[in-house]
Amino acid sequence: MSTTIDPVCGMEVETETAQHMTEHDGTTHYFCGRGCKLDFEEEPERYLDPGYQPSGM
């Protein structure tokens, strides 16, 4: 099973079963929950910044 990291909280997410995802600049991002997805959609540049460090859940 393929996994990726939630860019907001840093949690590992299974891409095949993820219920929360969004596309930004041609890339699909996966989230552990609705809250992380909404936070990302409000400020995608913040969470995609190389210096951003997820604080965890």
Backbone as CSV, one residue per row, in Angstrom:
resi,resn,N_x,N_y,N_z,CA_x,CA_y,CA_z,C_x,C_y,C_z
1,MET,0.831,-1.180,0.000,0.000,0.000,0.000,0.881,1.251,0.000
2,SER,0.507,2.217,-0.794,1.282,3.444,-0.921,0.887,4.459,0.152
3,THR,1.901,5.082,0.741,1.632,6.093,1.762,2.343,7.391,1.414
4,THR,1.864,8.459,2.018,2.481,9.776,1.883,2.330,10.483,3.222
5,ILE,2.936,11.633,3.347,2.891,12.392,4.595,1.921,13.562,4.462
6,ASP,1.023,13.695,5.435,0.121,14.842,5.507,0.998,16.085,5.680
7,PRO,0.933,17.052,4.740,1.830,18.209,4.818,1.547,19.138,5.994
8,VAL,0.388,19.021,6.619,0.031,19.908,7.727,0.529,19.363,9.057
9,CYS,0.203,18.088,9.354,0.535,17.538,10.675,1.694,16.548,10.664
10,GLY,2.088,16.072,9.458,3.200,15.141,9.366,2.817,13.686,9.535
11,MET,1.531,13.399,9.683,1.057,12.024,9.860,1.135,11.246,8.547
12,GLU,1.418,9.951,8.641,1.451,9.095,7.466,0.016,8.772,7.031
13,VAL,-0.258,8.903,5.717,-1.597,8.686,5.170,-1.505,7.676,4.025
14,GLU,-2.405,6.693,4.012,-2.473,5.730,2.913,-3.222,6.382,1.752
15,THR,-2.555,6.494,0.611,-3.148,7.217,-0.521,-4.367,6.515,-1.106
16,GLU,-4.397,5.187,-1.091,-5.517,4.465,-1.693,-6.814,4.608,-0.907
17,THR,-6.716,4.803,0.404,-7.914,4.864,1.238,-8.179,6.247,1.826
18,ALA,-7.357,7.223,1.484,-7.521,8.576,2.037,-8.871,9.163,1.645
19,GLN,-9.563,9.724,2.622,-10.860,10.353,2.372,-10.728,11.851,2.140
20,HIS,-9.582,12.411,2.491,-9.386,13.857,2.389,-8.172,14.142,1.524
21,MET,-8.404,14.809,0.399,-7.321,15.152,-0.513,-7.698,16.417,-1.264
22,THR,-6.684,17.085,-1.799,-6.908,18.270,-2.619,-5.766,18.378,-3.606
23,GLU,-6.011,19.072,-4.689,-4.970,19.283,-5.690,-4.500,20.729,-5.620
24,HIS,-3.193,20.909,-5.706,-2.600,22.256,-5.694,-1.431,22.255,-6.664
25,ASP,-1.459,23.166,-7.627,-0.402,23.290,-8.640,-0.103,21.952,-9.320
26,GLY,-1.160,21.174,-9.611,-0.997,19.922,-10.334,-0.561,18.734,-9.500
27,THR,-0.445,18.901,-8.184,-0.045,17.815,-7.301,-1.182,17.508,-6.334
28,THR,-1.481,16.228,-6.157,-2.498,15.826,-5.189,-1.848,15.672,-3.819
29,HIS,-2.460,16.298,-2.822,-1.990,16.210,-1.439,-3.050,15.474,-0.636
30,TYR,-2.609,14.591,0.268,-3.497,13.745,1.065,-3.402,14.145,2.532
31,PHE,-4.533,14.029,3.232,-4.618,14.501,4.615,-5.243,13.457,5.522
32,CYS,-4.864,13.496,6.800,-5.391,12.551,7.783,-6.847,12.853,8.103
33,GLY,-7.237,14.108,7.978,-8.602,14.497,8.315,-9.005,15.810,7.678
34,ARG,-10.263,16.144,7.887,-10.849,17.347,7.286,-10.154,18.629,7.763
35,GLY,-9.798,18.684,9.042,-9.169,19.879,9.591,-7.853,20.214,8.901
36,CYS,-7.013,19.201,8.693,-5.731,19.423,8.014,-5.959,19.858,6.570
37,LYS,-6.950,19.259,5.906,-7.259,19.627,4.525,-7.692,21.093,4.451
38,LEU,-8.574,21.503,5.359,-9.051,22.897,5.356,-7.922,23.874,5.668
39,ASP,-7.058,23.524,6.625,-5.911,24.387,6.945,-5.018,24.547,5.720
40,PHE,-4.745,23.448,5.026,-3.897,23.490,3.829,-4.529,24.362,2.749
41,GLU,-5.820,24.203,2.528,-6.491,24.970,1.477,-6.497,26.470,1.766
42,GLU,-6.448,26.853,3.043,-6.383,28.273,3.414,-5.011,28.869,3.161
43,GLU,-3.949,28.101,3.411,-2.572,28.595,3.301,-1.632,27.544,2.717
44,PRO,-1.824,27.109,1.469,-0.971,26.043,0.933,0.515,26.390,0.926
45,GLU,0.844,27.642,0.650,2.266,28.025,0.589,2.952,27.842,1.935
46,ARG,2.224,28.070,3.021,2.797,27.891,4.366,3.239,26.439,4.563
47,TYR,2.365,25.495,4.196,2.641,24.082,4.441,3.586,23.468,3.416
48,LEU,3.737,24.094,2.267,4.657,23.588,1.248,6.037,24.228,1.354
49,ASP,6.181,25.232,2.199,7.472,25.889,2.401,8.482,24.874,2.941
50,PRO,9.668,24.772,2.330,10.667,23.796,2.790,11.055,23.955,4.258
51,GLY,10.883,25.134,4.819,11.236,25.367,6.215,10.134,25.011,7.206
52,TYR,8.938,24.673,6.705,7.822,24.345,7.602,8.046,22.997,8.264
53,GLN,7.853,22.945,9.565,7.998,21.701,10.329,6.647,21.332,10.941
54,PRO,6.043,20.226,10.500,4.763,19.805,11.098,4.924,19.564,12.593
55,SER,3.938,19.987,13.358,4.017,19.830,14.809,3.356,18.552,15.297
56,GLY,2.757,17.785,14.399,2.081,16.545,14.795,0.699,16.829,15.315
57,MET,0.019,15.771,15.624,-1.385,15.898,16.066,-1.439,16.063,17.574
